[in-house]
C-alpha cells in the first residue's frame, strides 16, 4: 500500500488490510481534497452568493496523530461532528482518513494540490461573480496559518472553528471559537471571550435556543445568534454566541460539550 498504516487504531488497520477494496483504495492518493456543496448549510450559502470549499480530515487521533488540539481538554471527541450525517458512513470515513494520511505522509504534495484547488475555486467563483470561502478545518483544528496557506491566497476568504484561543492569523482568515463547558477548558473560553471572538456553542435542541432568544436571554453574558441557517460564520458579528444544534452522537453527549 502507498500509506503507512502502522499508527492507525488496530480496528481501522485491520479493516483496511482485511479488505481488497480498501487495500486498493489506500494504494492511491486522493484525486481531490476540497468538498464543494457537500452539505445543506454550504448549499444554503450558495443562495447567498457564497461558494464554499471544505476540507474534511479524520479528527482527534483517529489517524494515529492528533489533528484536533484541545479535543481531549474540551471533551468533544465523542460528540465530534465527524459522527454526524454522512461522516458516519464507512466510505466517507475512509476517504477522510486517506486525505489525513496524505497530509501527514506526503505534506509537500498535499499542499501543492491544496493550493491548486483553492486557485481553481477562486477562478470559478470570480467567473460566477461569487464570494469564495474556504474552510480547511471541517473536522480538524490545524494551524494552517503556520503553513502559509492563507498568505498564498490573499484574494480568498478563509474561515474555521477552533478550540485554540491564542491563534494569530492573517486578515483573510476568520476564526470562531468553539465552546465546551468542561471546567479544565474554561481558561480557553474566558480568553476567547476577552479577545472578543464569536463563540460557537452546541445546544441540545433548536427549541431550547428559540426559547432563550424569544426572551432575550444571554449565554455567558453574550447575545445569541442562530448559526444553523448557514455556515457563513464571517458574516456573524464578533462577541456573540453562535448557536448550533447537536447532531449525530452529539445528541446524547453528557460530557459538557453540548449545552442543555
C-alpha positions as CSV (number, residue, x, y, z in Angstrom):
1,X,0.0,0.0,0.0
2,X,1.0,3.6,-0.6
3,X,0.4,4.7,3.0
4,X,2.0,3.7,6.3
5,X,-0.9,2.3,8.4
6,X,1.2,1.5,11.5
7,X,-0.1,4.3,13.7
8,X,-3.8,3.7,13.0
9,X,-6.0,2.3,15.7
10,X,-6.0,-1.5,15.3
11,X,-9.6,-1.8,14.2
12,X,-9.0,0.6,11.3
13,X,-5.8,-1.0,10.2
14,X,-7.4,-4.5,10.3
15,X,-10.4,-3.3,8.3
16,X,-8.2,-1.9,5.6
17,X,-5.7,-4.7,5.5
18,X,-8.5,-7.3,5.5
19,X,-10.4,-5.9,2.5
20,X,-9.2,-5.9,-1.1
21,X,-11.4,-2.9,-1.7
22,X,-9.7,-0.8,1.0
23,X,-6.2,-2.1,0.2
24,X,-6.7,-0.8,-3.3
25,X,-8.2,2.5,-2.1
26,X,-5.2,3.1,0.2
27,X,-2.8,2.3,-2.7
28,X,-3.7,5.5,-4.4
29,X,-3.6,9.2,-3.4
30,X,-6.7,11.3,-3.3
31,X,-7.7,13.0,-6.5
32,X,-9.4,15.9,-4.7
33,X,-9.2,17.5,-1.3
34,X,-11.9,20.1,-1.0
35,X,-15.6,19.3,-0.9
36,X,-17.9,21.9,-2.5
37,X,-21.6,22.0,-1.9
38,X,-21.3,18.8,0.2
39,X,-23.8,19.7,2.9
40,X,-27.0,21.5,3.5
41,X,-25.5,24.5,5.2
42,X,-23.0,25.3,2.5
43,X,-25.7,24.8,-0.2
44,X,-27.7,27.5,1.7
45,X,-24.6,29.6,1.4
46,X,-24.6,29.4,-2.3
47,X,-28.1,31.0,-2.3
48,X,-26.3,33.9,-0.5
49,X,-23.8,34.0,-3.4
50,X,-21.1,32.3,-1.4
51,X,-19.2,29.4,-2.8
52,X,-17.7,27.2,-0.1
53,X,-14.9,24.6,-0.2
54,X,-14.3,22.5,2.9
55,X,-11.5,20.1,3.8
56,X,-12.6,17.1,5.9
57,X,-9.9,15.1,7.7
58,X,-10.0,12.4,10.4
59,X,-10.5,14.3,13.7
60,X,-8.8,13.9,17.0
61,X,-6.4,10.9,17.0
62,X,-8.3,8.6,14.6
63,X,-5.4,8.6,12.2
64,X,-2.9,7.9,15.0
65,X,-1.9,11.5,15.1
66,X,-3.9,14.2,17.0
67,X,-5.4,16.5,14.4
68,X,-7.5,18.5,16.9
69,X,-5.6,20.4,19.6
70,X,-7.5,20.7,22.9
71,X,-10.0,18.0,21.8
72,X,-9.4,16.0,24.9
73,X,-9.4,19.1,27.2
74,X,-12.7,20.2,25.7
75,X,-14.3,16.7,25.9
76,X,-15.5,16.9,22.3
77,X,-14.1,13.7,20.8
78,X,-17.1,11.5,21.3
79,X,-19.5,14.3,20.3
80,X,-17.5,15.2,17.3
81,X,-19.3,16.4,14.1
82,X,-17.4,13.6,12.4
83,X,-20.1,11.2,13.7
84,X,-23.0,13.3,12.3
85,X,-24.6,12.8,8.9
86,X,-22.5,11.4,6.1
87,X,-19.5,11.5,8.3
88,X,-20.8,8.3,10.0
89,X,-20.6,6.3,6.8
90,X,-17.6,3.9,6.2
91,X,-16.8,5.2,2.8
92,X,-16.8,8.8,3.9
93,X,-14.6,8.0,7.0
94,X,-12.2,6.1,4.8
95,X,-11.9,9.0,2.3
96,X,-11.2,11.4,5.2
97,X,-8.6,9.0,6.6
98,X,-6.8,8.8,3.3
99,X,-6.7,12.6,3.0
100,X,-5.3,12.7,6.5
101,X,-2.5,10.2,5.8
102,X,-1.8,12.1,2.6
103,X,-1.4,15.3,4.7
104,X,0.8,13.6,7.3
105,X,3.0,11.5,5.0
106,X,3.2,13.5,1.7
107,X,3.0,17.0,3.1
108,X,4.6,18.9,0.1
109,X,2.4,17.1,-2.4
110,X,-0.7,17.6,-0.3
111,X,0.0,21.4,0.0
112,X,0.6,21.7,-3.8
113,X,-2.7,20.0,-4.5
114,X,-4.5,22.2,-1.9
115,X,-3.0,25.4,-3.4
116,X,-4.1,24.3,-6.9
117,X,-7.7,23.5,-5.8
118,X,-8.0,26.8,-4.0
119,X,-6.8,28.8,-7.0
120,X,-9.2,26.8,-9.3
121,X,-12.2,27.5,-7.0
122,X,-11.2,31.2,-6.8
123,X,-11.3,31.4,-10.6
124,X,-14.6,29.6,-10.6
125,X,-16.1,32.0,-8.0
126,X,-14.8,35.0,-9.9
127,X,-16.3,33.8,-13.1
128,X,-19.7,33.3,-11.4
129,X,-19.5,36.6,-9.5
130,X,-19.5,34.8,-6.2
131,X,-17.5,35.1,-3.0
132,X,-15.3,32.2,-2.3
133,X,-14.8,30.9,1.3
134,X,-12.5,28.1,2.2
135,X,-12.8,26.1,5.5
136,X,-9.8,23.9,6.0
137,X,-10.7,22.5,9.4
138,X,-14.0,20.9,8.6
139,X,-13.2,18.2,11.1
140,X,-9.8,19.1,12.4
141,X,-8.0,22.0,14.2
142,X,-4.8,22.6,12.4
143,X,-2.9,25.9,12.5
144,X,-2.9,26.3,8.7
145,X,-1.6,29.9,9.0
146,X,1.7,28.4,10.1
147,X,1.9,26.5,6.7
148,X,1.4,29.7,4.7
149,X,-1.9,28.7,3.1
150,X,-3.8,31.9,3.7
151,X,-0.8,34.0,2.9
152,X,-0.5,32.4,-0.5
153,X,-4.1,33.3,-1.4
154,X,-4.7,36.9,-0.3
155,X,-7.8,37.2,-2.6
156,X,-9.5,34.2,-0.9
157,X,-11.5,34.3,2.3
158,X,-10.8,31.5,4.8
159,X,-12.7,30.7,8.0
160,X,-12.7,28.0,10.6
161,X,-13.9,26.9,14.1
162,X,-11.1,26.5,16.6
163,X,-10.5,25.5,20.2
164,X,-7.3,27.5,20.3
165,X,-7.9,31.0,21.7
166,X,-4.4,32.2,21.1
167,X,-4.0,32.0,17.4
168,X,-2.6,34.9,15.4
169,X,-3.9,34.7,11.9
170,X,-3.8,36.7,8.6
171,X,-6.6,39.2,7.9
172,X,-8.2,36.9,5.3
173,X,-8.7,34.1,7.9
174,X,-11.7,34.4,10.2
175,X,-11.9,32.2,13.3
176,X,-14.9,31.3,15.5
177,X,-14.1,29.9,18.9
178,X,-15.7,26.5,19.8
179,X,-17.1,26.3,23.3
180,X,-17.2,23.5,25.8
181,X,-18.4,23.6,29.4
182,X,-15.7,21.4,30.9
183,X,-14.0,23.0,33.8
184,X,-10.5,22.4,32.6
185,X,-11.3,24.2,29.3
186,X,-12.7,27.4,30.9
187,X,-9.4,29.4,30.8
188,X,-9.6,29.0,27.0
189,X,-13.2,30.0,26.9
190,X,-12.6,33.1,29.0
191,X,-9.6,34.0,26.9
192,X,-11.7,33.8,23.7
193,X,-14.4,36.0,25.2
194,X,-11.9,38.6,26.5
195,X,-10.5,38.7,23.0
196,X,-13.9,39.5,21.6
197,X,-14.2,36.3,19.5
198,X,-17.5,35.0,18.5
199,X,-18.2,31.7,20.3
200,X,-19.9,28.7,18.8
201,X,-22.0,26.8,21.3
202,X,-23.7,23.5,20.6
203,X,-27.1,23.3,22.2
204,X,-29.1,20.2,22.7
205,X,-32.1,21.4,20.7
206,X,-33.3,24.2,18.5
207,X,-36.3,24.7,20.7
208,X,-34.1,25.5,23.7
209,X,-32.3,28.2,21.7
210,X,-35.6,29.7,20.3
211,X,-37.0,29.9,23.8
212,X,-33.9,31.7,25.0
213,X,-33.9,34.1,22.1
214,X,-37.6,34.9,22.5
215,X,-37.0,36.5,25.9
216,X,-33.6,37.9,25.1
217,X,-31.7,35.5,27.3
218,X,-27.9,35.6,27.0
219,X,-25.3,32.8,27.4
220,X,-22.1,33.7,29.2
221,X,-23.3,37.3,29.0
222,X,-23.3,37.2,25.2
223,X,-26.1,37.8,22.7
224,X,-27.3,34.6,20.9
225,X,-27.5,34.4,17.1
226,X,-28.8,31.4,15.1
227,X,-25.8,29.7,13.4
228,X,-27.8,26.8,11.8
229,X,-29.1,28.7,8.8
230,X,-25.8,28.6,7.0
231,X,-22.1,28.1,7.7
232,X,-21.3,31.6,6.7
233,X,-19.6,32.5,10.0
234,X,-17.6,35.5,8.9
235,X,-20.9,37.4,8.4
236,X,-21.8,37.0,12.1
237,X,-20.6,39.8,14.4
238,X,-17.8,39.2,16.9
239,X,-18.6,39.0,20.6
240,X,-21.7,36.9,20.2
241,X,-22.7,33.3,20.8
242,X,-23.4,31.4,17.6
243,X,-26.0,28.8,18.5
244,X,-25.6,25.4,16.8
245,X,-27.5,22.2,17.3
246,X,-26.4,18.8,18.3
247,X,-26.3,16.2,15.5
248,X,-25.3,12.5,15.4
249,X,-23.9,11.1,18.6
250,X,-23.7,14.6,20.0
251,X,-27.4,14.5,20.7
252,X,-26.6,12.1,23.6
253,X,-23.4,13.8,24.8
254,X,-23.2,14.4,28.5
255,X,-19.6,15.5,28.7
256,X,-20.3,19.2,28.9
257,X,-19.5,19.9,25.3
258,X,-23.3,20.1,24.5
259,X,-25.4,22.5,26.5
260,X,-28.8,21.5,27.7
